[in-house]
Amino acid sequence: MRTPRVLVTTGTAGLVISGCGAAQETAPADETPTPEGKGVLVDVTVGGDEIAPNGARIEAEVGEPIIVTVDADRAGELHVHSTPEQVIAFDQGSTQHELVIDQPGVVEVEEHDSGFVVLQLQVS
């Protein structure tokens, strides 16, 4: 069984959004299974104009659950540019959402209000 990649954000650290041309970084990751032993955990932090992670690439397998936890100081949406496209609507506070990507490739996840690419899912 494959051990999923886990993205962890800490504290109030974030990145200031400066537009579409923001550099993409590899996010720190630990290899830890989800509570059920299957899937990928992804933490997203939204604090005003600061969003983390910053275009990090996360690995997942086709059909594997991707659990996205959003900690936000405001409501908003994440657009998942998969086929078909998906939307994660989040409220202020902490919310958790499950995604499943059914086709291999790179899927961008962007924050709707800013158009900022939060992360990329490398699905194989």
C-alpha positions in Angstrom: 0.0 0.0 0.0 1.3 3.5 -0.9 2.0 5.9 1.9 0.3 9.3 1.0 2.1 12.6 1.1 0.8 15.0 3.7 1.1 18.8 3.5 1.3 20.5 6.9 1.0 24.3 7.5 1.8 25.7 10.9 0.8 28.7 12.9 -0.3 31.8 11.1 2.5 31.6 8.5 1.2 32.4 5.1 2.3 34.0 1.9 1.2 37.4 0.6 -0.6 37.2 -2.7 1.1 39.3 -5.3 -0.8 38.1 -8.4 -0.7 35.3 -10.9 3.1 35.3 -11.2 3.9 34.1 -7.7 6.7 31.5 -7.6 5.8 28.0 -6.9 7.5 26.2 -4.1 7.7 22.7 -2.9 5.8 22.5 0.4 7.2 20.7 3.4 5.6 17.3 3.7 5.6 14.4 6.1 4.5 10.9 5.1 1.6 10.0 7.4 -1.5 8.0 6.6 -4.9 9.5 7.0 -6.9 8.2 10.0 -8.5 5.5 7.9 -5.2 4.6 6.4 -6.1 5.7 2.8 -6.0 9.1 1.2 -4.0 12.3 1.3 -4.4 15.1 3.9 -3.9 18.7 2.7 -4.1 21.7 5.0 -4.9 25.1 3.6 -4.7 28.3 5.6 -6.5 31.5 4.5 -5.8 34.6 6.5 -7.0 37.8 4.7 -4.7 38.2 1.7 -2.3 35.5 2.9 -2.8 31.9 1.7 -0.7 28.8 2.3 0.6 26.7 0.8 2.0 28.5 -2.2 1.5 26.4 -5.3 2.9 23.3 -3.6 2.7 20.1 -5.6 1.0 17.2 -3.8 1.0 13.6 -5.0 -2.2 11.5 -5.2 -3.5 8.5 -7.0 -6.5 8.4 -9.4 -9.6 7.7 -7.3 -7.8 8.3 -3.9 -9.6 10.4 -1.4 -7.9 13.8 -0.8 -9.0 15.4 2.5 -8.7 19.2 2.4 -8.9 21.0 5.7 -9.3 24.8 5.3 -8.6 27.1 8.3 -9.9 30.6 7.3 -10.6 33.9 8.7 -13.3 34.5 6.1 -15.7 32.5 3.8 -14.6 31.7 0.3 -14.2 29.1 -2.4 -11.4 26.9 -3.8 -11.8 26.0 -7.5 -10.4 22.6 -8.4 -9.6 22.5 -12.1 -10.3 18.8 -12.6 -12.5 17.1 -15.1 -15.2 17.7 -14.1 -14.4 20.9 -12.2 -15.1 20.9 -8.5 -15.7 23.7 -6.0 -14.8 23.7 -2.3 -16.9 26.3 -0.5 -15.5 27.1 2.9 -16.8 29.2 5.9 -14.9 31.2 8.4 -13.2 28.8 10.8 -12.1 25.2 10.2 -13.9 23.1 7.5 -13.0 19.7 6.0 -13.8 18.6 2.5 -13.1 15.4 0.5 -12.1 15.4 -3.2 -11.6 12.5 -5.6 -9.8 13.0 -8.9 -10.7 10.4 -11.5 -8.2 11.3 -14.3 -4.4 11.4 -14.1 -2.6 14.7 -14.6 -1.8 18.0 -12.8 -4.9 19.6 -11.2 -4.6 23.2 -10.0 -6.5 24.4 -7.0 -7.0 28.1 -6.8 -8.6 30.5 -4.4 -11.6 32.1 -6.1 -11.4 35.7 -4.9 -7.7 36.2 -5.8 -7.2 33.6 -8.5 -4.1 32.5 -6.5 -3.0 28.9 -7.2 -2.9 27.4 -3.7 -1.6 24.0 -4.7 -1.3 21.5 -7.6 -2.4 17.9 -7.3 -0.1 15.5 -9.2 -2.5 12.7 -9.9 -1.2 9.4 -11.3 
